[in-house]
Amino acid sequence: MEKLKVFVAGIVMFAPQIILVGLNKSWQVMGIFLICSVLVCILFLQDKINNLKLGKDGIELDMKRAINEAYATIDNIKEMADPIINFNLQLMAGEDLAFEGTKSEERIAFLKKIRKLSEKLEINTPELRNSFAKAKCSVLYAFSSEIYRLWGSDSSSYRISNEIIKLENGSSEVNLDKFKLCINELDSDRRIEAERLYKSLVEFLDETRDVNDIYY
């Protein structure tokens, strides 16, 4: 297999040059084809090439070292990103204990960006999964607060919001049927806002089906 690789690489390297010489092509054309052939060989034999030197003075490519350093850099980024992402998710959840500063759509947007970042970096630690579960509950808390205010911010609205979104002991439970039923009790203006909130909640739950509803 290895001999076949070398044979194919030799053909890629020299065959175009021989053909171009036979066709009396200019050195510029031959040079372009040579560079392309070299690049193809580098990609084809990158697991074998350690150093490649081109030209009189030399352009040296240390392939193995470059590849190893790239992987090491990616690993370092993952190690640094994991606690940073966790910390920011914990901060969003901790905001509920201090004040209700951000709305549900702001928290959703932040959570989407963090999830996309973790997917790109391929970070999937137990700690991060737990932080996502806590962040999901934090977003639901924001929904609950908006429902509470929309229904009048009194004891009755607290009961309604708690029946629609129940958050306790590190777990969450959402009753969409109850939410839909309660919307009919509102006047026309608040009903429009409640329907928008309901739609946003449904979309959020669909997007976070893979996130746990319980955290520790």
Number of C-alpha atoms within 10 A of each C-alpha: 6 9 8 9 13 15 12 13 19 13 14 18 20 14 12 15 20 12 12 15 12 9 9 10 12 10 12 9 11 18 12 11 18 17 13 14 20 18 14 15 20 17 11 15 16 14 11 12 15 14 12 13 11 11 7 6 7 9 11 12 15 13 19 15 12 12 13 11 12 12 12 12 12 13 13 11 12 17 13 11 16 17 13 12 19 18 14 16 24 17 13 20 21 14 13 15 8 8 8 11 10 13 14 21 16 12 19 20 10 15 20 14 11 17 15 11 14 18 11 10 16 10 17 11 11 9 13 19 17 20 23 27 23 26 27 28 25 25 24 24 23 22 21 23 20 17 24 20 13 17 21 11 14 11 10 12 17 18 12 18 26 19 17 21 23 16 19 10 8 12 16 20 16 20 13 15 9 14 20 14 9 16 18 12 11 14 9 11 8 14 17 13 15 22 15 11 19 18 11 16 20 12 11 18 14 10 11 15 9 11 16 17 20 18 17 10
